[in-house]
Amino acid sequence: MDSVFVAAPTFDYSYYRYQIHEITEMLIINMGQYAHGNQPIQHMTYLYNYVGEPWKTQYRVRDIMNKLYTNNPDGLCGDEDNGQTSAWYVFSALGFYPVCPGSNQYIIGSPLFKKSTLKLENGKTFMINAPENNSENIYISNLKLNNKDYTKNFLNHSDIINGGIIDMIMSNEPNKQRGTKPIDFPYSMSNDNN
């Protein structure tokens, strides 16, 4: 996955016979072969959680939010395509993302705010609390779910819908011990084939 962000942004014109806007955007953002404006790749930054390197997700997600989204008229990179690009940002700013919508898991990233509260339809609330969060403190040093230590790289839908609080201690240095054990990884169907 690392190589996607450092590989030369090469491409060919064979399919469309001209340089489409997604290719132009990929060249402008200068993130190797990563083309955030083309929605099928947007989940990729969260895949580091599946291999025990959640700090790489935290870095990449925050880097993308900072570089590719603004509050200007051209503040979205690429196409909006039914709200996908905005949805990626909203979920990522909260600190998690539904990599596999058919799953009950939300994969943890790096929240953009010090505090966010979701008011749920069932009358409950789910709070994301990260008081040390700022532009330098992008890494999750420690995490608690409902006051209990939590090492997993994902939240279950029930964790959110039942209400509660997730406390994230943020740091400017990655914690390369947290979320590194297979028990902490999100579900992957490829593991069922072993």
C-alpha positions in Angstrom: 0.0 0.0 0.0 2.8 2.4 0.8 4.0 2.2 -2.8 0.7 3.6 -4.1 1.6 6.9 -2.5 5.2 7.1 -3.8 5.0 5.5 -7.2 5.3 7.8 -10.2 1.8 9.0 -11.3 1.9 7.1 -14.6 -1.1 6.3 -16.7 -2.1 5.6 -20.3 -4.8 7.0 -22.5 -5.9 3.7 -24.1 -9.4 3.5 -22.6 -10.6 7.1 -23.0 -7.9 8.3 -25.6 -7.4 11.5 -23.7 -6.4 12.6 -20.2 -9.6 12.5 -18.1 -10.0 14.8 -15.1 -9.3 12.1 -12.5 -5.8 11.7 -14.0 -5.3 15.4 -14.0 -6.3 15.6 -10.3 -4.0 12.7 -9.4 -1.1 14.6 -11.0 -2.0 17.8 -9.2 -2.4 16.3 -5.7 1.1 14.7 -6.0 0.3 11.5 -4.0 1.8 9.0 -6.4 -0.9 6.7 -7.9 -3.4 7.6 -5.2 -6.3 9.4 -7.0 -8.7 10.5 -4.2 -11.0 12.2 -6.8 -11.8 8.8 -8.2 -14.0 7.3 -5.5 -13.1 3.5 -5.8 -9.8 4.2 -4.1 -11.1 6.3 -1.2 -11.3 3.4 1.2 -7.6 2.4 0.6 -6.2 4.6 3.3 -8.2 2.7 5.9 -6.8 -0.7 4.8 -3.6 -0.2 7.0 -5.9 -1.1 9.9 -6.3 -4.6 8.4 -2.6 -5.3 8.5 -1.7 -3.9 11.9 -0.4 -0.4 10.9 -3.2 1.9 12.0 -0.8 4.9 12.4 -0.4 4.9 8.6 -4.2 5.2 8.2 -4.2 8.1 10.7 -1.4 9.9 8.8 -2.9 9.4 5.4 -6.5 10.3 6.3 -5.5 13.6 8.0 -3.1 14.4 5.1 -5.9 13.9 2.6 -8.5 15.9 4.6 -6.0 18.8 5.0 -4.7 18.9 1.4 -7.8 17.9 -0.7 -10.8 19.5 1.1 -11.4 23.2 1.7 -14.4 25.5 2.4 -14.0 27.2 -1.0 -16.3 26.7 -4.1 -13.8 24.2 -5.5 -13.2 22.5 -2.1 -14.0 19.0 -3.2 -11.4 17.1 -5.3 -12.9 15.2 -8.2 -16.5 14.3 -8.7 -19.1 14.3 -5.9 -20.7 11.1 -7.4 -23.9 10.8 -5.3 -22.2 12.3 -2.2 -19.4 9.8 -1.9 -16.5 12.4 -1.7 -18.4 14.4 1.0 -19.4 11.2 2.9 -15.7 10.2 3.0 -14.9 13.5 4.5 -17.7 13.6 7.1 -17.0 10.1 8.3 -13.2 10.7 8.3 -13.6 13.9 10.2 -15.6 12.0 12.9 -12.7 9.5 13.1 -14.1 6.4 11.4 -15.3 5.1 8.0 -17.4 2.3 6.7 -14.9 0.6 4.4 -17.2 -2.3 3.7 -20.8 -1.0 3.8 -22.2 -4.5 4.0 -20.3 -5.0 7.3 -21.3 -3.8 10.7 -17.8 -2.3 11.2 -16.5 1.3 11.0 -12.7 1.5 10.6 -11.0 3.9 12.9 -9.0 6.8 11.4 -8.0 10.1 12.9 -10.7 12.5 14.0 -10.5 16.1 12.9 -12.3 17.7 15.9 -11.6 17.8 19.6 -15.2 16.7 20.2 -18.1 15.5 18.1 -21.5 14.2 19.3 -23.8 12.1 17.2 -27.5 12.5 18.2 -29.0 9.2 17.1 -32.6 8.4 16.0 -33.1 6.2 19.1 -32.5 9.2 21.4 -29.1 8.1 22.4 -25.8 10.0 21.7 -22.4 8.8 20.7 -19.5 11.1 21.6 -16.1 11.2 20.0 -13.8 12.9 22.4 -10.2 13.8 21.5 -9.2 16.9 23.5 -5.5 16.9 22.6 -6.4 16.9 18.9 -4.8 19.5 16.7 -3.0 19.8 13.4 0.2 18.1 14.8 -1.5 15.6 17.1 -3.0 13.3 14.4 -2.1 9.9 15.9 -4.1 7.9 18.4 -1.9 7.1 21.3 -4.6 5.5 23.4 -8.3 4.8 23.0 -11.1 4.0 25.4 -14.6 2.9 24.6 -17.0 3.7 27.4 -14.1 4.1 29.8 -12.5 0.7 29.0 -9.2 0.4 27.1 -9.9 -0.4 23.5 -7.2 -1.6 21.1 -9.3 -2.6 18.1 -9.0 -0.8 14.8 -12.7 -0.7 14.3 -16.0 0.1 16.0 -19.1 -2.1 15.6 -22.3 -0.5 14.6 -23.8 -1.6 17.9 -21.0 0.4 19.7 -22.3 3.5 18.1 -26.1 2.9 18.0 -26.2 1.9 21.7 -24.7 5.3 22.6 -21.6 6.0 24.6 -18.3 7.7 24.3 -15.0 7.0 22.7 -12.0 8.8 24.2 -9.0 9.2 22.0 -5.7 10.4 23.4 -4.0 12.1 20.5 -0.2 12.6 20.0 2.2 13.9 17.4 4.0 10.6 17.4 2.5 7.3 16.2 1.8 4.6 18.7 3.2 1.6 16.8 2.0 -0.9 19.5 -1.7 -0.1 19.5 -3.9 -2.1 17.1 -1.1 -4.3 15.8 -2.4 -7.8 16.9 -4.7 -9.8 14.6 -7.5 -9.7 17.2 -7.5 -5.9 16.7 -7.9 -6.1 12.9 -11.3 -5.5 11.2 -13.1 -8.5 9.7 -11.7 -9.6 6.3 -13.3 -12.3 4.2 -9.9 -13.2 2.9 -9.1 -14.7 6.3 -12.0 -17.1 5.9 -10.1 -18.8 3.1 -7.1 -19.8 5.2 
